[in-house]
């Protein structure tokens, strides 16, 4: 452990190979350069501030203190498990936690405030019926307000989106936030007996919680995930036509699913609600989950091919690829790093794996001919960071098997 590994090869890959002690990591190496966008930050910050004020007033005026507290507690119960499901899908390249929090906050205060304002405007100007509001106005306005955040990411922070899984995760978190605030309003109203929501009390609130929090906690995340799916397709699309059409089709699918779900509460006196849940909602949710799992498996194979090609170009040690891609091997290497060098070594390992995966996504776009304009500069920066971290990284042994056979690279170094 006295000397750093030098370039590709055996040194530093196994416990017997020399690598620098993690305590020698230069200050600042683990701090990634910030990739903010001033316009994005300003727009989102202002929207969050206004939305928080509006929804704070709405929540305080809608229910008394006790009803509001009951609503918050019950609405919070399904939030953790639903978020955990989306994070479980996002294990290859975890999205920045602060941005995931912002996505949840956008759904909780911005999307709810915008949708509420548009629906009130619809009622005041057109004097529409409750059925129209539930089947048309609510799906159109709510899915637009929620999907706007994912579109802002596409416009201003596109480099954070690598494909359909990223779109689903961000859209899902927005949907979770929206459902959280909406559930507070409904559950608080059920407790207080407002708007004919029943006799009131904890029994009414609990009955509504079973419907919204137990049987359909994925409703809003599911709807908005269609928009995220469209945005994710736009990121990897080869033609300008599909870059425009994919988000639009995703939004229309989100509105259609939302409208169908709401319509079941109005048709035939609400007796079709359970049938719609069993016949439509559950299969749609299972299909989306199945697609997300397939997409994640596909990402693993894609990353293996991409990083093997990077290694064949002399930019990475080929023996490292399984430790960077295969999820069990990634966990094993982190445990090894922690046992060998403590928490700091584990943090270095995480950073190295994360940077390599980001390089894999970028290189895959290069191989498919859809690389962004700043591809060369971004790729060079990633390779430079990997080489700076490599002397402080040690992998366990034996090397796990590749998830896919190595592919011979075509062409020279792209950077």
QUIDA-V376041 format. One record per residue. N is the residue number from 1. OMEGA is omega in whole degrees, 0 to 359 (999 if undefined). Layout:
N;OMEGA + N;OMEGA
This chain:
1;185 + 2;184 + 3;180 + 4;174 + 5;183 + 6;173 + 7;179 + 8;178 + 9;187 + 10;187 + 11;176 + 12;183 + 13;183 + 14;181 + 15;181 + 16;181 + 17;181 + 18;169 + 19;187 + 20;176 + 21;184 + 22;179 + 23;181 + 24;180 + 25;181 + 26;177 + 27;178 + 28;183 + 29;182 + 30;178 + 31;183 + 32;174 + 33;181 + 34;183 + 35;183 + 36;175 + 37;188 + 38;181 + 39;179 + 40;182 + 41;181 + 42;181 + 43;182 + 44;180 + 45;179 + 46;180 + 47;179 + 48;180 + 49;180 + 50;180 + 51;180 + 52;179 + 53;182 + 54;183 + 55;174 + 56;179 + 57;181 + 58;182 + 59;181 + 60;182 + 61;185 + 62;186 + 63;173 + 64;184 + 65;182 + 66;180 + 67;179 + 68;180 + 69;178 + 70;180 + 71;180 + 72;182 + 73;182 + 74;181 + 75;182 + 76;186 + 77;181 + 78;186 + 79;183 + 80;180 + 81;181 + 82;177 + 83;181 + 84;179 + 85;180 + 86;179 + 87;178 + 88;177 + 89;190 + 90;186 + 91;180 + 92;179 + 93;183 + 94;180 + 95;180 + 96;182 + 97;179 + 98;181 + 99;175 + 100;176 + 101;178 + 102;178 + 103;177 + 104;180 + 105;178 + 106;179 + 107;186 + 108;186 + 109;183 + 110;183 + 111;179 + 112;180 + 113;180 + 114;181 + 115;180 + 116;180 + 117;180 + 118;179 + 119;175 + 120;177 + 121;178 + 122;180 + 123;182 + 124;185 + 125;187 + 126;179 + 127;184 + 128;180 + 129;178 + 130;180 + 131;177 + 132;180 + 133;182 + 134;187 + 135;184 + 136;187 + 137;183 + 138;179 + 139;183 + 140;184 + 141;184 + 142;180 + 143;176 + 144;181 + 145;179 + 146;183 + 147;181 + 148;180 + 149;180 + 150;176 + 151;177 + 152;175 + 153;180 + 154;182 + 155;190 + 156;183 + 157;187 + 158;183 + 159;177 + 160;182 + 161;182 + 162;181 + 163;188 + 164;181 + 165;178 + 166;178 + 167;179 + 168;183 + 169;180 + 170;179 + 171;178 + 172;179 + 173;176 + 174;179 + 175;178 + 176;179 + 177;179 + 178;180 + 179;180 + 180;181 + 181;179 + 182;179 + 183;176 + 184;180 + 185;183 + 186;182 + 187;175 + 188;177 + 189;178 + 190;180 + 191;182 + 192;180 + 193;183 + 194;175 + 195;177 + 196;183 + 197;180 + 198;182 + 199;180 + 200;180 + 201;185 + 202;180 + 203;179 + 204;180 + 205;180 + 206;179 + 207;178 + 208;178 + 209;179 + 210;181 + 211;187 + 212;186 + 213;182 + 214;184 + 215;183 + 216;179 + 217;183 + 218;187 + 219;182 + 220;175 + 221;179 + 222;181 + 223;185 + 224;178 + 225;177 + 226;175 + 227;178 + 228;177 + 229;179 + 230;178 + 231;178 + 232;176 + 233;180 + 234;182 + 235;185 + 236;182 + 237;181 + 238;184 + 239;179 + 240;181 + 241;181 + 242;175 + 243;178 + 244;185 + 245;186 + 246;177 + 247;180 + 248;178 + 249;177 + 250;178 + 251;179 + 252;176 + 253;178 + 254;179 + 255;181 + 256;179 + 257;180 + 258;181 + 259;179 + 260;180 + 261;180 + 262;182 + 263;182 + 264;179 + 265;181 + 266;183 + 267;177 + 268;176 + 269;179 + 270;182 + 271;180 + 272;184 + 273;182 + 274;180 + 275;178 + 276;179 + 277;184 + 278;188 + 279;187 + 280;187 + 281;182 + 282;177 + 283;179 + 284;179 + 285;180 + 286;177 + 287;179 + 288;178 + 289;179 + 290;178 + 291;180 + 292;178 + 293;177 + 294;180 + 295;179 + 296;176 + 297;178 + 298;177 + 299;179 + 300;179 + 301;180 + 302;181 + 303;178 + 304;179 + 305;184 + 306;183 + 307;173 + 308;177 + 309;175 + 310;180 + 311;179 + 312;176 + 313;176 + 314;184 + 315;183 + 316;177 + 317;182 + 318;182 + 319;180 + 320;191 + 321;180 + 322;180 + 323;182 + 324;188 + 325;186 + 326;186 + 327;177 + 328;180 + 329;177 + 330;179 + 331;181 + 332;180 + 333;178 + 334;176 + 335;179 + 336;180 + 337;180 + 338;179 + 339;184 + 340;184 + 341;177 + 342;183 + 343;181 + 344;178 + 345;177 + 346;179 + 347;177 + 348;179 + 349;179 + 350;180 + 351;181 + 352;179 + 353;181 + 354;180 + 355;179 + 356;179 + 357;177 + 358;176 + 359;179 + 360;177 + 361;181 + 362;182 + 363;178 + 364;177 + 365;176 + 366;182 + 367;181 + 368;178 + 369;179 + 370;183 + 371;177 + 372;183 + 373;182 + 374;184 + 375;186 + 376;181 + 377;180 + 378;180 + 379;179 + 380;179 + 381;179 + 382;178 + 383;179 + 384;180 + 385;178 + 386;180 + 387;178 + 388;181 + 389;190 + 390;181 + 391;184 + 392;182 + 393;174 + 394;182 + 395;177 + 396;181 + 397;4 + 398;180 + 399;177 + 400;181 + 401;177 + 402;175 + 403;178 + 404;180 + 405;179 + 406;177 + 407;178 + 408;181 + 409;177 + 410;181 + 411;181 + 412;181 + 413;181 + 414;183 + 415;999
